[in-house]
Amino acid sequence: MKYRSNVPEYAKYVFNPFNKEGEPTFAERAQAAKAKKKMAIIVAGDSYGQGSSREHAALCPMYLGVRAIIAKSIERIHQANLVNFGILPLTFASPADYDRVGPGDEFRIDDVQATIASADTVTLRDKSGRDVVCNVTLAPRQRKILAAGGLLNYTREGGK
């Protein structure tokens, strides 16, 4: 709690309980991907974003370079916060695909702008050619916010 107003410091603790001693932390891996101009993706199970600190649960990953969440389900308020911070919220079309995705998998999302603009589903493809289909469940205004890169940019552009 003492780092709440210090996002770079607070972000170091994102997913801290899942880090393994002697291995790079989630934050370190995300920052390394960001430095390579790669989009980091978080893969999650059911009810992603449930609980308190929802703003920081979107703000810190945004700071680390996370640009998409793929989950079995995403809590409504958290999904709105993800959109506001420019993070694309996706859900597995087939929840069984969650078990097919592992650490270090690298997925490609073709034509993200078209996906944000109007798609109901998007296909993620990994290096081996494996596809994972995800649902894109966004309101028209959320699509505009994501296209702008987040709520701050959207507002700055006059909400168009």
N, C-alpha and C positions, 0 to 999 in steps of 0.2 A: 504494500500500500504506500510505502514511503516514496516510491518512484512514479506514482500516478501522473504527475505533471511533467515527468521527464521521459518522453516516449522512447528515445534511443536506449535508455537504461532499462525501462520497463519491458521493452521488446526482447531483451536478452533472456527473459524468463518464459517466453511463449512456449507452451508444451513442455515445460521443464520436467514434469513428472515422467515423461516418456523418453527423456534423454538417457543414454547409456554412458556410464563412466568410461573415459578413455576414447570416446568417439565424439566427432563434432556434434554440437547441439543442433536442434532444429533451427535456431536463430542463426548460427554460423553457416549451416548449409543453405539457408534461404538467402543470406547476404552474399554468399559465394555465387549463387545462381544469379542474383541481381547484378553483381559485378560483371558477370559474363553476358549481361543483357538477355538472360533467360527468365521466363515467367515461372514463378514458383506456384505450385498447386498443392492445396491441402486436400487429402482424402480422409473422409470421416464417416462414421456410422450414423445411427439414428439420433434424431433430436440435436443436431449440431447447433451450437449457440445457445443451448438452454442454460439458464442461470443468470447470475449478476455480471456486472462489468461488460455488458454486451458492446458498448462503444469501444472499449479498449480491446475487446476480442476481435474487432474489425480494424481498429486503428493501428495496432501493433503489427499484425500481418501485412497491412498495406505498407507500413514503413519498411518492413523486411523484403518487400518486393513480391508478395503473394498477389496474384491477379485472378485466381479462380479457386473456388471451393467445390469439390465434388463430394456429395454426401448421400446417404440413404434418405435422409430427410433433414430439413433446415427449419429451425424455429422462425416463426413469422417476423418478430421484432428484429432478430439478428439478421435475417435476410435483408430487411430494409436498411440496416446499418452497413451490411456488406456493400449493397448498391451505393449507398451514400459515400462510401470510401473508394468506390471504383473497382470493387472486387466482384467478379461474375459468379453468382450462386447457381450451381448446377446440381441436379439430383440424378442418381443412376436410374435409367429407364428400367433396368432389371437389377434389383438389389443384390442378386447373386454376383454381379460383376464386381462388387466391393471386394470379394474374396480373390478375385483374379488380379488385383492391383497390388503391387508391392513397393517397398522403399526403393528408390533409385530408378523406378520406371520413368521413362521420358515420353510424354505425350505431346502431340501436335494438334492444335485446333486451327483448322483452315478457315480463313475468312471470318475472323472474330467479329468484325464490324457488321457483316450480314447476319451473323448469329444474334448479335445484340439487337439489331434493327427489327427482326421479324421472325426468327426461327422458333419453332416449338421444341425441336430437338437439335442436338449437335453430336457429331461423331468425333471422338478423340481417337487418334491413331498413334500407336507406339512404334518404336524403331523396328520391331519385328513384323509390323503389319497388322498387329492385333487391334481390333476396334472395340471401343466402349461407347455405347450410345447413352447420352444424358438428356434429361429434360431441361428445357429453358422455360421457367415459369415466371414471367415478368409482366407487370402492368405497363401500358404504353409510356407513362411518365418515367418509370424505372428504366425502361430502355433508353429514353433520352438522357437520363442522368448518367447511365453507364457509357453511352456514346460520347458524352462530354468528358468522361474520365472521373466522374464523381459529382457530388452535390455542390461543392464549392465552385467548380468550373461551370457547372450547369447554371448556377445562380449568377455567376460573373458574366455569363453569356446572355443573360436576360431570360433564362428559362425557356429557351426555344429548342 
